[in-house]
Every structure is written in C-alpha cells, then in structure tokens.
Amino acid sequence: MIYLDHNATTRPAPDVVQAMVNVMSSIWANASSQHGPGQDAKRLLAAARATVARVLGCKPVEVIFTSGATEANQLAVRGLLAAAEPTRRRVLFGSVEHSAHLRLAHALAASGVQVDYMPVLPDGTLDLAAAAALMGADVALVSLMAANNETGVLMPTDEVAGLAHAAGALLHVDATQLIGKLPFDFAACGADAVSLSAHKFQGPKGAGALVLRQDTPLVPQTPGSQERKRRGGTENLPAIAGMAAALELLGDVSLEAQRLAQLRDVLEAGLLHALPQTHIWSRDVERLPGTSYLRFGQLSVDVVLQRLDKLGVAASSGAACSSNGSEPSHVLTAMGVPANEALAAVRLSLGHSTTVADVNYLLETLPPLLAPLLHPELTTI
C-alpha cells in the first residue's frame, strides 16, 4: 500500500510505540500519587513536558497536555474567552478552519457569542484586508489555523497576530497541520496559544497539547488539579510519552520539507503533463510541502478514489460525508469554487514514508486509468 493520506494521520514510529509500551508496562502509576511509583510517573511526565517544550521552543510551564488538537482548540477558545474582559465578547474565526473547529464556532454563536469569520481569497489565502476590518475593541480572541488541512495553504499568522494585538485581542493558532511538516518556534511566533496533535507527526492518537504563553489568563474547561489546574483529568502518560518521542524524532524538519516539496512538484508536473484536465488548487501560493489538492476534470471523487484503491494507493476526498450524501468541501466553497468542481476534489498528502518510487508508480499507473474516463470518445470497444 502506498499511503498518501498523511494529512489525515500518520503511522506511529517504532520508537514511539516502544516508548508507550515501556511506560504502560513499567511506569503505570498515577503521577499525582505520593508513593514511589507515583513519583516515577511524575518524573516521566516532567521529562516529557521538557522535551515537548524544547522541541517547540516554549517553556515547560507553557505546555498543557490534552487528548488532541480538538480538545486543545476548545480549551483555548472557551478558556481565553471566559477569561477576557466583559467588554470583549466577540471571537473571530478563519472561514476555512477544520470542520471540528467550525462546529465550535457555531456552538458559540448559538450560545449568544458574536462570531465573525475571516474570509479567504480565491487562491485560499487569508484576506488580510477583510480580517483587519473585522478587528475591534470588542474582540476577545482571534482563532486561525496555521496551515489548511485540505489545500495546505499557509496562513499569515504573524500578520494576524499584529492585527489582533493592536486591537487588544489574543491570537490562538491551530498548528495541527504545521508542526512536524515545517519548522516551528513558539517563542518566535506571535501567537498567544497554539494547538497540536501527536498523530500528525508519527505520534499516537489521543495525545495533544495547548501551548499557552506564560501568565495568559485561562479559565479551565475541565476543572481539576492536573496540568497546573488548567486541565483536569489523570494524564495519559503512555500517550504523552509517545508524543514526546515523536517530537524527538523530527530532527531537521526543513530537510524533510524540502524533500517532500520536490516529490510533490514532480507528482503535480507529471499529472498535468499526462492529464491536462488536471486542476491543482493553491498551486502558486505558499503551502505545506507534501499537500496536493486537485481534481481530474470533473471526474467524481468516488471514481478517482476507487481507481487509486485498485492501484493500492490510499488518498482522501475533499468532501465531507453527511446523512444526505456528499457535500462540497467548505474550504473550496469559501474559495468560491463551484459545487460540481468541489465535489471532484482529491487530496494527496505525502509524508515520511513517501518515496520517489511511489511517485513514479503513481505517474505510470494512474493516467492510463483516468484518461479513458476523461476522453470517453477515444475509448475503443
């Protein structure tokens, strides 16, 4: 199987699995307990926190362990909003955030919070002028993804941080897709809070973190004594150890980013040459090195994914499944893409396991399967 769905999740690295097994078998006590085994667990928790802080460029005290990015996003938005001044009751979200995060935005709006959305331009980049116009003295928080999970487009978080801070608001960044794919340094970034999830960089599912700039007020959403009273619940030590191990394994992210960008460019150029009807969204803007979001004419995404599956290639759709069938990607809809084109969207996301041979195989085998469908009049009986 050639796996081209790394934006969805990644396979845990062997060292990560071993780290988790070691903790589950040897350091299984509660880190809040005062006895010897509990103190062993507490020391391991502190060591994992220090590792996460070192790799992400923050202080250990700024790391809040969570069950993943969805919880971290909820904690950031709800917690920072609850701690804001009474006169600041408005929240700005990006219009192309992950669907789980947009559900939070809708829930806040339903509860009476004023929520506004920062639009994107047709190429998927943030409309900075529109974002600036939305800033005001009533804004408590701006929440924006660092990189889009579908198009891979990088968002101008530094510029938005400047706009938010000038208005007296805080900035929360969902860096789920960025960390592990491009260099990241919390101390140097302009965000006040950053969310991440371990399974996006060969760590385990069920582990994530909110990195919160020190002394930033936050109202906990799950009260408890753990995580300096900012997030209650017994820490998932095996998963936390696995996340720390995964971060340790990242090494020089920029080298891997360069490798993946080269592979992606070869793949896209080859598909465009073999299948001229191919359209690649956001190709000419800054995006994640391994993400290619495209359509083959207006071929149904189901048809394309079926062909890919026959070839032993795992990829994903840009459409969200609903009870009524398939709906156009909200990301492409926000970019102004017609529904019939959005419903043809296929995402190929390369990662650590992707090789030159994988790309060559796809270029050799996929065009012959799709060409007759794009040109049925040329098909011989």
C-alpha positions as CSV (number, residue, x, y, z in Angstrom):
1,M,0.0,0.0,0.0
2,I,1.2,3.5,-0.9
3,Y,-0.1,5.8,1.8
4,L,-0.8,9.4,0.5
5,D,-3.1,10.5,3.3
6,H,-0.6,11.9,5.8
7,N,-2.7,15.0,6.5
8,A,-5.3,12.7,8.0
9,T,-3.0,10.8,10.2
10,T,0.4,9.1,10.3
11,R,1.7,5.7,11.3
12,P,3.3,5.8,14.7
13,A,7.1,5.4,14.5
14,P,8.5,2.2,16.0
15,D,10.4,4.2,18.7
16,V,7.1,5.9,19.6
17,V,5.3,2.5,20.0
18,Q,8.2,1.2,22.1
19,A,8.2,4.3,24.4
20,M,4.5,3.8,25.0
21,V,4.9,0.1,25.7
22,N,7.7,0.8,28.2
23,V,5.5,3.3,30.1
24,M,2.5,1.0,30.1
25,S,4.5,-1.9,31.4
26,S,6.9,-0.2,33.8
27,I,5.7,3.3,34.8
28,W,1.9,2.8,35.1
29,A,1.2,4.6,38.4
30,N,-0.7,7.9,38.8
31,A,1.6,10.9,38.5
32,S,-0.4,12.6,41.3
33,S,0.3,9.9,43.8
34,Q,2.9,10.5,46.6
35,H,4.4,7.0,46.7
36,G,7.5,5.8,44.9
37,P,5.8,4.5,41.7
38,G,3.7,7.7,41.5
39,Q,6.8,9.8,41.8
40,D,8.4,7.8,39.0
41,A,5.4,8.7,36.8
42,K,5.6,12.3,37.9
43,R,9.3,12.5,36.8
44,L,8.5,10.9,33.5
45,L,5.7,13.4,33.0
46,A,8.1,16.3,33.7
47,A,10.7,14.9,31.4
48,A,8.1,14.6,28.5
49,R,6.9,18.1,29.2
50,A,10.5,19.3,29.0
51,T,11.1,17.5,25.7
52,V,7.9,19.0,24.2
53,A,8.9,22.5,25.3
54,R,12.5,22.1,24.0
55,V,11.3,21.0,20.5
56,L,8.5,23.5,20.2
57,G,10.6,26.5,21.6
58,C,8.5,27.2,24.6
59,K,8.8,26.9,28.4
60,P,7.7,23.7,30.2
61,V,5.2,25.7,32.2
62,E,3.5,26.7,29.0
63,V,2.6,23.2,27.9
64,I,-0.8,21.9,28.8
65,F,-1.3,18.2,27.8
66,T,-4.7,17.4,26.2
67,S,-6.3,14.5,24.4
68,G,-5.6,16.1,21.0
69,A,-6.0,19.2,19.0
70,T,-9.8,19.3,19.1
71,E,-9.7,19.5,22.9
72,A,-6.8,21.9,22.8
73,N,-8.8,24.2,20.4
74,Q,-11.8,24.0,22.7
75,L,-9.8,24.8,25.8
76,A,-8.1,27.7,24.1
77,V,-11.2,29.4,22.6
78,R,-13.5,28.8,25.5
79,G,-10.9,29.3,28.2
80,L,-9.5,32.5,26.8
81,L,-12.9,33.9,26.0
82,A,-14.1,33.2,29.6
83,A,-11.1,35.0,31.0
84,A,-11.4,38.1,28.7
85,E,-12.7,41.4,29.9
86,P,-16.6,41.7,29.9
87,T,-16.5,44.3,27.2
88,R,-14.7,41.8,24.8
89,R,-17.3,39.2,23.8
90,R,-16.6,38.8,20.1
91,V,-14.5,36.0,18.5
92,L,-13.0,35.8,15.0
93,F,-12.5,32.5,13.3
94,G,-11.0,31.7,9.9
95,S,-13.6,30.7,7.4
96,V,-11.7,27.6,6.3
97,E,-10.9,26.1,9.7
98,H,-11.1,22.4,10.3
99,S,-14.7,21.3,10.4
100,A,-14.4,20.3,14.1
101,H,-13.3,23.8,14.9
102,L,-16.1,25.4,12.9
103,R,-18.5,23.4,14.9
104,L,-17.2,25.1,18.0
105,A,-17.7,28.4,16.3
106,H,-21.3,27.5,15.5
107,A,-21.9,26.3,19.1
108,L,-20.5,29.6,20.5
109,A,-22.8,31.6,18.1
110,A,-25.8,29.5,19.2
111,S,-25.0,30.3,22.8
112,G,-25.1,34.1,22.2
113,V,-21.4,34.8,21.5
114,Q,-20.8,37.1,18.5
115,V,-18.8,35.2,16.0
116,D,-17.4,36.6,12.8
117,Y,-15.4,34.8,10.0
118,M,-12.3,36.0,8.3
119,P,-12.7,35.2,4.6
120,V,-10.2,33.8,2.1
121,L,-9.3,34.8,-1.4
122,P,-9.9,32.6,-4.4
123,D,-6.4,31.1,-4.1
124,G,-7.2,30.0,-0.5
125,T,-5.0,32.6,1.2
126,L,-6.5,34.8,4.0
127,D,-8.0,38.1,3.0
128,L,-5.9,40.2,5.3
129,A,-7.7,43.4,4.5
130,A,-11.0,41.9,5.4
131,A,-9.5,40.4,8.6
132,A,-8.2,43.8,9.6
133,A,-11.6,45.4,9.1
134,L,-13.2,42.8,11.5
135,M,-10.8,43.7,14.3
136,G,-12.2,45.9,17.1
137,A,-12.2,46.8,20.8
138,D,-14.9,44.1,21.4
139,V,-12.8,41.3,20.1
140,A,-11.5,38.9,22.7
141,L,-9.8,36.3,20.6
142,V,-8.8,35.5,17.0
143,S,-8.6,31.8,16.1
144,L,-6.8,30.9,12.9
145,M,-5.2,27.7,11.6
146,A,-1.5,27.8,10.6
147,A,-2.0,25.6,7.6
148,N,-5.1,24.4,5.9
149,N,-5.7,20.6,6.1
150,E,-7.2,20.4,2.6
151,T,-5.3,22.9,0.4
152,G,-2.2,23.0,2.5
153,V,-2.2,26.9,2.3
154,L,-0.1,28.6,4.9
155,M,-1.9,31.3,6.8
156,P,-0.2,34.6,7.7
157,T,-0.4,34.1,11.5
158,D,2.4,36.6,12.2
159,E,0.5,39.4,10.4
160,V,-2.8,38.4,12.1
161,A,-1.0,38.4,15.5
162,G,-0.1,42.0,14.8
163,L,-3.6,42.9,13.9
164,A,-5.1,41.1,16.9
165,H,-2.7,42.6,19.4
166,A,-3.1,46.1,18.1
167,A,-6.8,45.6,18.8
168,G,-6.1,44.3,22.3
169,A,-7.1,40.8,21.4
170,L,-5.3,37.5,21.7
171,L,-4.4,35.0,18.9
172,H,-4.9,31.3,19.1
173,V,-3.3,29.3,16.3
174,D,-4.3,25.7,15.4
175,A,-1.0,24.3,14.2
176,T,-2.2,20.8,13.8
177,Q,-1.1,20.5,10.2
178,L,2.1,22.6,10.5
179,I,4.0,21.1,13.4
180,G,6.1,18.2,12.1
181,K,5.9,19.5,8.5
182,L,7.6,22.9,8.7
183,P,9.9,24.5,11.3
184,F,8.1,26.0,14.3
185,D,9.2,28.1,17.3
186,F,6.6,29.2,19.8
187,A,8.8,31.8,21.4
188,A,9.3,33.5,18.0
189,C,5.8,33.2,16.8
190,G,3.2,35.9,17.5
191,A,0.5,33.6,18.9
192,D,-0.6,33.6,22.5
193,A,-1.8,29.9,22.3
194,V,-1.0,27.1,19.9
195,S,-2.7,23.7,19.5
196,L,-1.2,20.5,18.2
197,S,-1.9,16.8,17.9
198,A,0.6,14.0,18.1
199,H,-0.8,11.7,15.5
200,K,0.0,14.1,12.7
201,F,3.8,13.6,13.2
202,Q,4.1,9.8,13.8
203,G,2.9,10.1,17.4
204,P,-0.2,8.3,19.0
205,K,-3.8,9.3,18.6
206,G,-5.3,10.6,21.8
207,A,-2.3,12.9,22.7
208,G,-2.0,16.6,22.0
209,A,-1.2,19.9,23.7
210,L,-2.1,23.5,24.1
211,V,0.9,25.7,24.4
212,L,-0.2,28.8,26.3
213,R,2.1,31.8,26.7
214,Q,3.0,32.2,30.3
215,D,0.8,34.4,32.5
216,T,-2.0,34.4,29.9
217,P,-5.3,34.1,31.8
218,L,-7.3,31.0,31.1
219,V,-10.4,29.6,32.6
220,P,-10.2,25.7,32.7
221,Q,-13.0,23.9,30.9
222,T,-12.3,20.6,32.8
223,P,-11.6,21.6,36.5
224,G,-9.1,19.5,38.3
225,S,-5.7,19.7,39.9
226,Q,-3.7,18.3,37.0
227,E,-1.8,20.5,34.5
228,R,-1.4,23.3,37.0
229,K,-5.2,23.3,37.4
230,R,-5.7,24.3,33.8
231,R,-7.0,20.9,32.6
232,G,-8.3,18.3,34.9
233,G,-8.1,14.5,34.5
234,T,-5.4,11.9,35.1
235,E,-2.7,12.4,32.5
236,N,-2.5,9.8,29.7
237,L,1.2,9.1,30.4
238,P,1.8,6.5,27.7
239,A,0.4,8.8,25.0
240,I,2.3,11.8,26.4
241,A,5.5,9.8,26.3
242,G,4.7,8.7,22.8
243,M,4.2,12.3,21.7
244,A,7.4,13.4,23.3
245,A,9.2,10.6,21.5
246,A,7.7,11.6,18.2
247,L,8.8,15.2,18.6
248,E,12.3,14.0,19.4
249,L,12.4,12.0,16.1
250,L,11.5,15.0,14.0
251,G,15.1,16.2,13.6
252,D,15.7,18.8,10.9
253,V,12.2,19.4,9.7
254,S,13.4,21.8,6.9
255,L,15.3,19.0,5.2
256,E,12.3,16.7,5.1
257,A,10.1,19.6,3.9
258,Q,12.5,20.2,1.0
259,R,12.4,16.5,0.1
260,L,8.6,16.4,0.2
261,A,8.2,19.6,-1.8
262,Q,10.4,18.2,-4.6
263,L,8.4,15.0,-4.7
264,R,5.1,16.9,-4.7
265,D,6.3,19.1,-7.6
266,V,7.3,16.1,-9.6
267,L,4.0,14.5,-9.0
268,E,2.0,17.5,-9.9
269,A,4.0,18.3,-13.0
270,G,3.7,14.7,-14.2
271,L,-0.1,14.6,-13.7
272,L,-0.5,17.9,-15.5
273,H,1.5,16.6,-18.4
274,A,-0.2,13.3,-18.7
275,L,-3.7,14.5,-17.9
276,P,-4.0,18.2,-19.0
277,Q,-7.5,18.4,-17.5
278,T,-6.0,18.2,-14.0
279,H,-6.5,21.3,-11.9
280,I,-4.5,21.9,-8.8
281,W,-5.8,24.4,-6.2
282,S,-3.5,26.9,-4.5
283,R,-0.5,25.7,-6.5
284,D,1.0,29.2,-6.8
285,V,0.9,30.2,-3.1
286,E,2.8,29.1,0.0
287,R,1.5,25.7,1.2
288,L,2.6,22.6,3.0
289,P,5.4,20.8,1.2
290,G,3.5,17.5,0.9
291,T,0.0,18.6,0.1
292,S,-1.6,18.5,-3.3
293,Y,-5.3,19.2,-3.7
294,L,-6.6,18.6,-7.2
295,R,-9.3,17.4,-9.5
296,F,-9.2,15.5,-12.7
297,G,-11.6,17.4,-15.0
298,Q,-14.9,16.9,-13.2
299,L,-14.5,13.2,-12.6
300,S,-16.4,12.1,-9.4
301,V,-14.1,11.8,-6.5
302,D,-15.5,8.4,-5.8
303,V,-14.4,7.2,-9.2
304,V,-10.9,8.5,-8.7
305,L,-10.5,7.1,-5.2
306,Q,-11.8,3.7,-6.5
307,R,-9.1,3.7,-9.2
308,L,-6.5,4.7,-6.7
309,D,-7.6,1.9,-4.3
310,K,-7.2,-0.6,-7.2
311,L,-3.6,0.6,-7.6
312,G,-3.0,0.2,-3.9
313,V,-2.9,3.9,-3.2
314,A,-4.6,5.4,-0.1
315,A,-5.8,9.0,-0.6
316,S,-8.8,11.0,0.6
317,S,-11.7,13.2,-0.6
318,G,-12.2,16.9,-0.2
319,A,-15.9,16.3,0.6
320,A,-17.5,15.8,4.0
321,C,-19.8,12.8,4.3
322,S,-23.3,13.7,5.6
323,S,-26.5,11.9,6.1
324,N,-27.7,13.3,2.8
325,G,-24.7,12.1,0.9
326,S,-21.7,14.0,-0.2
327,E,-21.4,17.8,0.3
328,P,-18.8,20.1,-1.3
329,S,-15.8,21.0,0.8
330,H,-16.5,24.0,2.9
331,V,-12.9,25.1,2.2
332,L,-13.4,25.1,-1.6
333,T,-16.8,26.7,-1.2
334,A,-15.2,29.6,0.8
335,M,-12.8,30.0,-2.1
336,G,-15.7,30.4,-4.5
337,V,-15.3,27.0,-6.2
338,P,-18.5,25.8,-7.9
339,A,-20.0,22.7,-6.2
340,N,-19.6,20.4,-9.2
341,E,-15.8,21.1,-9.2
342,A,-15.5,20.9,-5.4
343,L,-17.2,17.5,-5.4
344,A,-14.3,16.3,-7.7
345,A,-11.6,17.2,-5.1
346,V,-9.0,14.7,-4.2
347,R,-6.2,15.3,-1.7
348,L,-2.9,13.6,-2.0
349,S,-0.8,14.2,1.1
350,L,2.8,13.0,1.1
351,G,4.8,12.2,4.2
352,H,7.7,10.5,5.8
353,S,7.0,7.2,4.0
354,T,6.6,8.6,0.5
355,T,9.5,7.7,-1.9
356,V,10.5,8.6,-5.4
357,A,9.4,5.1,-6.4
358,D,5.9,5.8,-5.0
359,V,5.6,9.0,-7.1
360,N,6.9,7.3,-10.3
361,Y,4.5,4.4,-9.8
362,L,1.5,6.7,-9.5
363,L,2.5,8.7,-12.6
364,E,2.9,5.4,-14.5
365,T,-0.3,3.8,-13.5
366,L,-3.0,6.4,-12.7
367,P,-3.1,8.4,-16.0
368,P,-3.9,5.3,-18.1
369,L,-6.8,4.5,-15.8
370,L,-8.2,8.1,-15.9
371,A,-7.6,9.1,-19.5
372,P,-10.4,7.0,-21.0
373,L,-12.8,8.5,-18.5
374,L,-11.8,12.0,-19.4
375,H,-11.9,11.2,-23.1
376,P,-14.6,8.5,-23.5
377,E,-14.9,9.3,-27.2
378,L,-11.4,8.0,-27.7
379,T,-12.1,4.7,-26.0
380,T,-12.1,1.7,-28.4
381,I,-14.5,-1.1,-28.0
